[in-house]
């Protein structure tokens, strides 16, 4: 009877030891950034731009929230810059040129940050950098 109790105890300890967690719970910033980059490749361009601060969508086109005229409610599209080249103020032409999987970063510039792009950037600038 003692041998049977010892066998059950050993089996119980063996099962308990096999179920213990050996995961590393330390936060790895590089791994987190790598996973984020891989996940961003599957997100459409419009959704990635929509996530930027200060951006809203109207009819499937991104606009800066503060660029609308408060009285009439009209706004123009922001200026799109791709790898340092000015593309213009049309999201449709940008969407045809850029594949979401090749985008490295997207920045939203407004106010004094966008002033270096001239009067065409009065409604803000969406600056896109791709892997080259």
C-alpha positions in Angstrom: 0.0 0.0 0.0 2.9 2.3 0.8 4.5 1.5 -2.6 1.2 2.4 -4.3 1.0 5.8 -2.5 4.6 6.6 -3.4 3.9 5.7 -7.1 0.9 8.0 -7.2 2.9 10.8 -5.5 5.7 10.4 -8.1 3.2 10.4 -11.0 1.5 13.5 -9.5 4.9 15.3 -9.2 5.9 14.3 -12.7 2.6 15.7 -14.1 2.9 18.8 -12.1 6.5 19.3 -13.3 5.5 18.8 -16.9 2.8 21.5 -16.7 4.9 24.2 -15.2 5.4 27.2 -17.3 8.8 27.9 -18.8 7.8 31.0 -20.7 10.0 34.1 -20.5 7.9 36.9 -19.2 10.5 39.6 -19.8 9.3 42.3 -22.2 11.4 42.4 -25.3 11.0 45.7 -27.1 12.8 44.6 -30.3 10.6 41.5 -30.6 7.5 43.7 -30.1 8.6 46.1 -32.8 9.3 43.2 -35.2 5.9 41.7 -34.6 4.3 45.2 -35.1 6.1 45.6 -38.4 4.9 42.2 -39.7 1.3 42.9 -38.7 1.3 46.3 -40.4 2.1 44.6 -43.7 -1.4 43.2 -43.8 -3.3 46.4 -42.9 -4.6 48.5 -45.9 -3.0 51.9 -46.4 -6.3 53.8 -45.6 -6.5 52.0 -42.2 -2.9 52.8 -41.4 -3.4 56.5 -42.2 -6.7 56.6 -40.2 -4.8 55.5 -37.1 -2.6 58.6 -37.2 -3.4 61.2 -34.6 -5.6 64.1 -35.9 -6.8 62.2 -39.0 -10.5 61.5 -39.8 -12.2 59.9 -42.8 -14.8 61.5 -44.9 -16.1 59.4 -47.8 -13.2 57.1 -47.7 -10.6 60.0 -47.9 -8.4 61.0 -45.0 -8.5 64.6 -43.7 -6.9 66.4 -40.8 -9.6 67.2 -38.2 -8.4 70.8 -37.7 -8.1 71.7 -41.4 -11.9 72.0 -42.0 -13.3 75.5 -42.1 -15.4 75.8 -39.0 -18.1 77.8 -40.7 -18.7 76.0 -44.0 -17.2 72.6 -43.0 -15.2 72.3 -46.2 -11.7 71.0 -46.3 -9.1 70.0 -48.8 -7.1 66.8 -48.8 -3.7 66.8 -47.2 -0.5 66.9 -49.3 1.0 63.4 -49.8 4.7 63.0 -49.8 6.3 59.7 -50.8 10.0 59.1 -50.0 10.6 62.9 -50.2 8.7 63.4 -53.5 5.5 65.4 -53.5 2.7 63.5 -55.0 -0.2 65.9 -54.7 -3.4 66.1 -52.8 -5.2 63.0 -54.1 -5.4 59.9 -51.9 -6.7 57.8 -54.9 -3.4 58.4 -56.8 -1.4 57.6 -53.7 -3.3 54.4 -53.1 -2.6 53.2 -56.7 1.1 53.9 -56.3 1.9 52.4 -52.9 1.6 48.8 -51.7 0.9 48.7 -47.9 3.4 45.9 -47.4 6.3 48.2 -48.6 5.6 51.0 -46.1 8.2 51.6 -43.5 6.6 54.6 -41.7 3.8 57.1 -42.0 3.9 60.5 -40.3 1.2 63.2 -40.1 2.5 66.7 -40.2 0.4 69.8 -39.5 1.0 73.5 -38.7 4.6 74.6 -38.6 5.9 71.1 -39.4 4.1 71.2 -42.7 5.2 74.8 -43.6 8.3 73.6 -45.3 6.1 72.1 -48.1 4.5 75.5 -49.0 1.0 76.5 -49.5 -0.2 73.2 -50.9 0.4 71.8 -47.4 -2.1 74.2 -45.7 -4.3 71.2 -44.9 -1.4 69.2 -43.5 1.0 66.6 -44.9 1.0 62.9 -44.8 4.6 61.7 -45.2 5.1 58.1 -46.2 8.5 56.3 -46.2 8.9 52.9 -47.9 11.6 50.3 -47.8 13.9 50.9 -50.7 
